[in-house]
Amino acid sequence: MSLFSKQELYCQICGILFETDFMSYDGIVCGKECGQERHWRRTLSILGKDYYPDSRKKDYYPEPMK
């Protein structure tokens, strides 16, 4: 048994089921785009602002989970 076992989790941004080893993209999002979106949402929450899409990115806007 390895130190980091693989598990299936739901992505916190887009909601898809993915297999993770808890070593990449904080282990709670499925990929780079969702990782960037998570950091953007965290930045907004620290600033106390409501969610709005990052204007620096034009090609990826996942739907917020409800």
TABELBEL-V275785 format. One record per backbone hydrogen bond with DSSP energy under -1.0 kcal/mol. CO is the residue of the C=O (numbers start at 1). NH is the residue of the N-H. Records with the same first field share a line. If there is no record, write none. Layout:
CO->NH  NH
This chain:
7->20
9->18
16->11
18->9
20->7
24->27
25->28
28->12
31->35
32->36
33->37
34->38
35->39
36->40
37->41
38->42
39->43
40->44
41->45
42->46
43->47
44->49
54->57
